[in-house]
Amino acid sequence: MRIRLHGTHHETAATIVALAHVLDIHRMSRPYLDRPPSTWHRIYIDATPRRDTRP
């Protein structure tokens, strides 16, 4: 699946860390900055759900 994150640098970084616990992240784009005066940017992630490893 392809996921688009849109927010501040700190928000997207924290979200990537959280998503990595439940998804296998295969590819991540560079940050694309919004037009000024916005301080947000976009990052695109290609990922798949992790296999359930519980017994």
PyMOL Python script that loads the backbone (N, CA, C, O; Angstrom):
from pymol import cmd

cmd.read_pdbstr("""\
ATOM      1  N   MET A   1       0.838  -1.160   0.000  1.00  0.00           N
ATOM      2  CA  MET A   1       0.000   0.000   0.000  1.00  0.00           C
ATOM      3  C   MET A   1       0.887   1.228   0.000  1.00  0.00           C
ATOM      4  O   MET A   1       2.054   1.163   0.387  1.00  0.00           O
ATOM      5  N   ARG A   2       0.336   2.333  -0.430  1.00  0.00           N
ATOM      6  CA  ARG A   2       1.073   3.595  -0.437  1.00  0.00           C
ATOM      7  C   ARG A   2       0.395   4.534   0.552  1.00  0.00           C
ATOM      8  O   ARG A   2      -0.817   4.746   0.504  1.00  0.00           O
ATOM      9  N   ILE A   3       1.201   5.089   1.445  1.00  0.00           N
ATOM     10  CA  ILE A   3       0.686   5.958   2.499  1.00  0.00           C
ATOM     11  C   ILE A   3       1.325   7.326   2.341  1.00  0.00           C
ATOM     12  O   ILE A   3       2.531   7.441   2.124  1.00  0.00           O
ATOM     13  N   ARG A   4       0.514   8.348   2.451  1.00  0.00           N
ATOM     14  CA  ARG A   4       1.015   9.716   2.390  1.00  0.00           C
ATOM     15  C   ARG A   4       0.930  10.319   3.785  1.00  0.00           C
ATOM     16  O   ARG A   4      -0.144  10.371   4.384  1.00  0.00           O
ATOM     17  N   LEU A   5       2.068  10.773   4.296  1.00  0.00           N
ATOM     18  CA  LEU A   5       2.104  11.489   5.574  1.00  0.00           C
ATOM     19  C   LEU A   5       2.230  12.966   5.272  1.00  0.00           C
ATOM     20  O   LEU A   5       3.005  13.357   4.399  1.00  0.00           O
ATOM     21  N   HIS A   6       1.481  13.790   5.979  1.00  0.00           N
ATOM     22  CA  HIS A   6       1.483  15.228   5.733  1.00  0.00           C
ATOM     23  C   HIS A   6       1.475  15.931   7.074  1.00  0.00           C
ATOM     24  O   HIS A   6       0.502  15.830   7.821  1.00  0.00           O
ATOM     25  N   GLY A   7       2.553  16.646   7.391  1.00  0.00           N
ATOM     26  CA  GLY A   7       2.634  17.346   8.668  1.00  0.00           C
ATOM     27  C   GLY A   7       4.004  17.957   8.861  1.00  0.00           C
ATOM     28  O   GLY A   7       4.763  18.130   7.907  1.00  0.00           O
ATOM     29  N   THR A   8       4.311  18.282  10.098  1.00  0.00           N
ATOM     30  CA  THR A   8       5.619  18.853  10.410  1.00  0.00           C
ATOM     31  C   THR A   8       6.666  17.741  10.400  1.00  0.00           C
ATOM     32  O   THR A   8       6.329  16.557  10.387  1.00  0.00           O
ATOM     33  N   HIS A   9       7.918  18.130  10.407  1.00  0.00           N
ATOM     34  CA  HIS A   9       9.007  17.149  10.424  1.00  0.00           C
ATOM     35  C   HIS A   9       8.891  16.223  11.631  1.00  0.00           C
ATOM     36  O   HIS A   9       9.026  15.007  11.495  1.00  0.00           O
ATOM     37  N   HIS A  10       8.644  16.783  12.796  1.00  0.00           N
ATOM     38  CA  HIS A  10       8.560  15.978  14.017  1.00  0.00           C
ATOM     39  C   HIS A  10       7.353  15.033  13.987  1.00  0.00           C
ATOM     40  O   HIS A  10       7.453  13.888  14.428  1.00  0.00           O
ATOM     41  N   GLU A  11       6.226  15.503  13.476  1.00  0.00           N
ATOM     42  CA  GLU A  11       5.034  14.653  13.396  1.00  0.00           C
ATOM     43  C   GLU A  11       5.245  13.473  12.451  1.00  0.00           C
ATOM     44  O   GLU A  11       4.913  12.335  12.783  1.00  0.00           O
ATOM     45  N   THR A  12       5.798  13.752  11.277  1.00  0.00           N
ATOM     46  CA  THR A  12       5.984  12.665  10.317  1.00  0.00           C
ATOM     47  C   THR A  12       7.055  11.683  10.796  1.00  0.00           C
ATOM     48  O   THR A  12       6.918  10.476  10.593  1.00  0.00           O
ATOM     49  N   ALA A  13       8.109  12.182  11.424  1.00  0.00           N
ATOM     50  CA  ALA A  13       9.155  11.288  11.943  1.00  0.00           C
ATOM     51  C   ALA A  13       8.591  10.361  13.014  1.00  0.00           C
ATOM     52  O   ALA A  13       8.878   9.164  13.008  1.00  0.00           O
ATOM     53  N   ALA A  14       7.792  10.899  13.929  1.00  0.00           N
ATOM     54  CA  ALA A  14       7.192  10.084  14.986  1.00  0.00           C
ATOM     55  C   ALA A  14       6.215   9.067  14.400  1.00  0.00           C
ATOM     56  O   ALA A  14       6.129   7.940  14.888  1.00  0.00           O
ATOM     57  N   THR A  15       5.490   9.448  13.375  1.00  0.00           N
ATOM     58  CA  THR A  15       4.531   8.552  12.747  1.00  0.00           C
ATOM     59  C   THR A  15       5.239   7.416  12.019  1.00  0.00           C
ATOM     60  O   THR A  15       4.772   6.277  12.049  1.00  0.00           O
ATOM     61  N   ILE A  16       6.348   7.710  11.373  1.00  0.00           N
ATOM     62  CA  ILE A  16       7.119   6.666  10.693  1.00  0.00           C
ATOM     63  C   ILE A  16       7.611   5.628  11.702  1.00  0.00           C
ATOM     64  O   ILE A  16       7.550   4.427  11.439  1.00  0.00           O
ATOM     65  N   VAL A  17       8.092   6.084  12.840  1.00  0.00           N
ATOM     66  CA  VAL A  17       8.556   5.158  13.885  1.00  0.00           C
ATOM     67  C   VAL A  17       7.394   4.281  14.354  1.00  0.00           C
ATOM     68  O   VAL A  17       7.557   3.070  14.500  1.00  0.00           O
ATOM     69  N   ALA A  18       6.232   4.877  14.590  1.00  0.00           N
ATOM     70  CA  ALA A  18       5.070   4.109  15.051  1.00  0.00           C
ATOM     71  C   ALA A  18       4.601   3.114  13.988  1.00  0.00           C
ATOM     72  O   ALA A  18       4.271   1.974  14.314  1.00  0.00           O
ATOM     73  N   LEU A  19       4.569   3.530  12.735  1.00  0.00           N
ATOM     74  CA  LEU A  19       4.130   2.642  11.662  1.00  0.00           C
ATOM     75  C   LEU A  19       5.089   1.471  11.462  1.00  0.00           C
ATOM     76  O   LEU A  19       4.664   0.376  11.092  1.00  0.00           O
ATOM     77  N   ALA A  20       6.369   1.695  11.703  1.00  0.00           N
ATOM     78  CA  ALA A  20       7.365   0.634  11.517  1.00  0.00           C
ATOM     79  C   ALA A  20       7.140  -0.530  12.477  1.00  0.00           C
ATOM     80  O   ALA A  20       7.666  -1.619  12.248  1.00  0.00           O
ATOM     81  N   HIS A  21       6.374  -0.325  13.544  1.00  0.00           N
ATOM     82  CA  HIS A  21       6.070  -1.409  14.476  1.00  0.00           C
ATOM     83  C   HIS A  21       5.014  -2.361  13.926  1.00  0.00           C
ATOM     84  O   HIS A  21       4.955  -3.520  14.336  1.00  0.00           O
ATOM     85  N   VAL A  22       4.179  -1.885  13.004  1.00  0.00           N
ATOM     86  CA  VAL A  22       3.090  -2.718  12.491  1.00  0.00           C
ATOM     87  C   VAL A  22       3.163  -2.945  10.985  1.00  0.00           C
ATOM     88  O   VAL A  22       2.425  -3.772  10.450  1.00  0.00           O
ATOM     89  N   LEU A  23       4.040  -2.225  10.298  1.00  0.00           N
ATOM     90  CA  LEU A  23       4.179  -2.363   8.852  1.00  0.00           C
ATOM     91  C   LEU A  23       5.623  -2.640   8.478  1.00  0.00           C
ATOM     92  O   LEU A  23       6.545  -2.189   9.158  1.00  0.00           O
ATOM     93  N   ASP A  24       5.820  -3.388   7.388  1.00  0.00           N
ATOM     94  CA  ASP A  24       7.140  -3.509   6.779  1.00  0.00           C
ATOM     95  C   ASP A  24       7.253  -2.383   5.763  1.00  0.00           C
ATOM     96  O   ASP A  24       6.549  -2.377   4.752  1.00  0.00           O
ATOM     97  N   ILE A  25       8.130  -1.440   6.029  1.00  0.00           N
ATOM     98  CA  ILE A  25       8.297  -0.289   5.146  1.00  0.00           C
ATOM     99  C   ILE A  25       9.341  -0.653   4.096  1.00  0.00           C
ATOM    100  O   ILE A  25      10.497  -0.930   4.417  1.00  0.00           O
ATOM    101  N   HIS A  26       8.912  -0.648   2.832  1.00  0.00           N
ATOM    102  CA  HIS A  26       9.789  -1.045   1.731  1.00  0.00           C
ATOM    103  C   HIS A  26      10.504   0.151   1.107  1.00  0.00           C
ATOM    104  O   HIS A  26      11.654   0.044   0.681  1.00  0.00           O
ATOM    105  N   ARG A  27       9.829   1.265   1.058  1.00  0.00           N
ATOM    106  CA  ARG A  27      10.396   2.438   0.411  1.00  0.00           C
ATOM    107  C   ARG A  27       9.800   3.689   1.046  1.00  0.00           C
ATOM    108  O   ARG A  27       8.640   3.707   1.458  1.00  0.00           O
ATOM    109  N   MET A  28      10.617   4.726   1.113  1.00  0.00           N
ATOM    110  CA  MET A  28      10.156   6.000   1.662  1.00  0.00           C
ATOM    111  C   MET A  28      10.713   7.108   0.785  1.00  0.00           C
ATOM    112  O   MET A  28      11.898   7.104   0.450  1.00  0.00           O
ATOM    113  N   SER A  29       9.861   8.058   0.412  1.00  0.00           N
ATOM    114  CA  SER A  29      10.304   9.162  -0.434  1.00  0.00           C
ATOM    115  C   SER A  29      11.055  10.204   0.382  1.00  0.00           C
ATOM    116  O   SER A  29      11.061  10.168   1.613  1.00  0.00           O
ATOM    117  N   ARG A  30      11.666  11.097  -0.302  1.00  0.00           N
ATOM    118  CA  ARG A  30      12.263  12.254   0.371  1.00  0.00           C
ATOM    119  C   ARG A  30      11.121  13.171   0.801  1.00  0.00           C
ATOM    120  O   ARG A  30      10.014  13.045   0.276  1.00  0.00           O
ATOM    121  N   PRO A  31      11.354  14.084   1.733  1.00  0.00           N
ATOM    122  CA  PRO A  31      10.293  15.028   2.115  1.00  0.00           C
ATOM    123  C   PRO A  31      10.065  16.057   1.001  1.00  0.00           C
ATOM    124  O   PRO A  31      11.015  16.638   0.476  1.00  0.00           O
ATOM    125  N   TYR A  32       8.815  16.268   0.656  1.00  0.00           N
ATOM    126  CA  TYR A  32       8.431  17.299  -0.307  1.00  0.00           C
ATOM    127  C   TYR A  32       7.827  18.452   0.468  1.00  0.00           C
ATOM    128  O   TYR A  32       6.790  18.287   1.110  1.00  0.00           O
ATOM    129  N   LEU A  33       8.451  19.605   0.422  1.00  0.00           N
ATOM    130  CA  LEU A  33       7.978  20.764   1.171  1.00  0.00           C
ATOM    131  C   LEU A  33       6.737  21.371   0.533  1.00  0.00           C
ATOM    132  O   LEU A  33       6.635  21.440  -0.691  1.00  0.00           O
ATOM    133  N   ASP A  34       5.787  21.813   1.370  1.00  0.00           N
ATOM    134  CA  ASP A  34       4.643  22.580   0.892  1.00  0.00           C
ATOM    135  C   ASP A  34       5.115  23.977   0.512  1.00  0.00           C
ATOM    136  O   ASP A  34       6.216  24.399   0.866  1.00  0.00           O
ATOM    137  N   ARG A  35       4.273  24.669  -0.203  1.00  0.00           N
ATOM    138  CA  ARG A  35       4.612  26.047  -0.579  1.00  0.00           C
ATOM    139  C   ARG A  35       4.578  26.945   0.653  1.00  0.00           C
ATOM    140  O   ARG A  35       3.741  26.772   1.539  1.00  0.00           O
ATOM    141  N   PRO A  36       5.501  27.908   0.695  1.00  0.00           N
ATOM    142  CA  PRO A  36       5.476  28.868   1.816  1.00  0.00           C
ATOM    143  C   PRO A  36       4.145  29.601   1.837  1.00  0.00           C
ATOM    144  O   PRO A  36       3.568  29.838   0.776  1.00  0.00           O
ATOM    145  N   PRO A  37       3.648  29.961   2.985  1.00  0.00           N
ATOM    146  CA  PRO A  37       4.274  30.033   4.288  1.00  0.00           C
ATOM    147  C   PRO A  37       4.149  28.742   5.099  1.00  0.00           C
ATOM    148  O   PRO A  37       4.519  28.723   6.273  1.00  0.00           O
ATOM    149  N   SER A  38       3.639  27.670   4.503  1.00  0.00           N
ATOM    150  CA  SER A  38       3.465  26.415   5.237  1.00  0.00           C
ATOM    151  C   SER A  38       4.813  25.859   5.682  1.00  0.00           C
ATOM    152  O   SER A  38       5.815  26.004   4.983  1.00  0.00           O
ATOM    153  N   THR A  39       4.829  25.223   6.846  1.00  0.00           N
ATOM    154  CA  THR A  39       6.041  24.565   7.337  1.00  0.00           C
ATOM    155  C   THR A  39       5.877  23.047   7.275  1.00  0.00           C
ATOM    156  O   THR A  39       6.727  22.314   7.782  1.00  0.00           O
ATOM    157  N   TRP A  40       4.806  22.575   6.667  1.00  0.00           N
ATOM    158  CA  TRP A  40       4.556  21.148   6.547  1.00  0.00           C
ATOM    159  C   TRP A  40       5.239  20.580   5.312  1.00  0.00           C
ATOM    160  O   TRP A  40       5.606  21.308   4.390  1.00  0.00           O
ATOM    161  N   HIS A  41       5.398  19.260   5.319  1.00  0.00           N
ATOM    162  CA  HIS A  41       5.895  18.562   4.146  1.00  0.00           C
ATOM    163  C   HIS A  41       5.171  17.226   4.021  1.00  0.00           C
ATOM    164  O   HIS A  41       4.441  16.805   4.918  1.00  0.00           O
ATOM    165  N   ARG A  42       5.396  16.571   2.881  1.00  0.00           N
ATOM    166  CA  ARG A  42       4.768  15.283   2.598  1.00  0.00           C
ATOM    167  C   ARG A  42       5.855  14.230   2.437  1.00  0.00           C
ATOM    168  O   ARG A  42       6.926  14.501   1.894  1.00  0.00           O
ATOM    169  N   ILE A  43       5.567  13.037   2.914  1.00  0.00           N
ATOM    170  CA  ILE A  43       6.433  11.887   2.703  1.00  0.00           C
ATOM    171  C   ILE A  43       5.531  10.732   2.279  1.00  0.00           C
ATOM    172  O   ILE A  43       4.468  10.514   2.859  1.00  0.00           O
ATOM    173  N   TYR A  44       5.968  10.003   1.264  1.00  0.00           N
ATOM    174  CA  TYR A  44       5.220   8.855   0.775  1.00  0.00           C
ATOM    175  C   TYR A  44       5.935   7.575   1.196  1.00  0.00           C
ATOM    176  O   TYR A  44       7.157   7.467   1.088  1.00  0.00           O
ATOM    177  N   ILE A  45       5.162   6.617   1.674  1.00  0.00           N
ATOM    178  CA  ILE A  45       5.711   5.350   2.157  1.00  0.00           C
ATOM    179  C   ILE A  45       5.043   4.213   1.391  1.00  0.00           C
ATOM    180  O   ILE A  45       3.824   4.203   1.224  1.00  0.00           O
ATOM    181  N   ASP A  46       5.843   3.259   0.926  1.00  0.00           N
ATOM    182  CA  ASP A  46       5.326   2.004   0.379  1.00  0.00           C
ATOM    183  C   ASP A  46       5.545   0.946   1.448  1.00  0.00           C
ATOM    184  O   ASP A  46       6.674   0.722   1.883  1.00  0.00           O
ATOM    185  N   ALA A  47       4.462   0.294   1.873  1.00  0.00           N
ATOM    186  CA  ALA A  47       4.560  -0.645   2.986  1.00  0.00           C
ATOM    187  C   ALA A  47       3.528  -1.760   2.838  1.00  0.00           C
ATOM    188  O   ALA A  47       2.573  -1.660   2.068  1.00  0.00           O
ATOM    189  N   THR A  48       3.758  -2.828   3.604  1.00  0.00           N
ATOM    190  CA  THR A  48       2.807  -3.930   3.699  1.00  0.00           C
ATOM    191  C   THR A  48       2.626  -4.273   5.174  1.00  0.00           C
ATOM    192  O   THR A  48       3.523  -4.039   5.983  1.00  0.00           O
ATOM    193  N   PRO A  49       1.463  -4.831   5.525  1.00  0.00           N
ATOM    194  CA  PRO A  49       1.263  -5.237   6.922  1.00  0.00           C
ATOM    195  C   PRO A  49       2.260  -6.317   7.302  1.00  0.00           C
ATOM    196  O   PRO A  49       2.589  -7.189   6.498  1.00  0.00           O
ATOM    197  N   ARG A  50       2.734  -6.247   8.537  1.00  0.00           N
ATOM    198  CA  ARG A  50       3.628  -7.290   9.042  1.00  0.00           C
ATOM    199  C   ARG A  50       2.841  -8.548   9.311  1.00  0.00           C
ATOM    200  O   ARG A  50       1.660  -8.497   9.653  1.00  0.00           O
ATOM    201  N   ARG A  51       3.495  -9.664   9.157  1.00  0.00           N
ATOM    202  CA  ARG A  51       2.870 -10.938   9.497  1.00  0.00           C
ATOM    203  C   ARG A  51       2.724 -11.021  11.007  1.00  0.00           C
ATOM    204  O   ARG A  51       3.593 -10.576  11.756  1.00  0.00           O
ATOM    205  N   ASP A  52       1.637 -11.584  11.430  1.00  0.00           N
ATOM    206  CA  ASP A  52       1.415 -11.768  12.872  1.00  0.00           C
ATOM    207  C   ASP A  52       2.336 -12.882  13.363  1.00  0.00           C
ATOM    208  O   ASP A  52       2.214 -14.029  12.934  1.00  0.00           O
ATOM    209  N   THR A  53       3.244 -12.548  14.250  1.00  0.00           N
ATOM    210  CA  THR A  53       4.222 -13.518  14.733  1.00  0.00           C
ATOM    211  C   THR A  53       3.844 -14.095  16.097  1.00  0.00           C
ATOM    212  O   THR A  53       4.624 -14.837  16.695  1.00  0.00           O
ATOM    213  N   ARG A  54       2.656 -13.760  16.588  1.00  0.00           N
ATOM    214  CA  ARG A  54       2.214 -14.327  17.871  1.00  0.00           C
ATOM    215  C   ARG A  54       1.892 -15.801  17.709  1.00  0.00           C
ATOM    216  O   ARG A  54       1.456 -16.224  16.639  1.00  0.00           O
ATOM    217  N   PRO A  55       2.103 -16.602  18.773  1.00  0.00           N
ATOM    218  CA  PRO A  55       1.793 -18.043  18.692  1.00  0.00           C
ATOM    219  C   PRO A  55       0.313 -18.318  18.600  1.00  0.00           C
ATOM    220  O   PRO A  55      -0.097 -19.476  18.527  1.00  0.00           O
TER     221      PRO A  55
END
""", "prot")
cmd.dss("prot")
cmd.show_as("cartoon", "prot")
cmd.util.cbc("prot")
cmd.orient("prot")
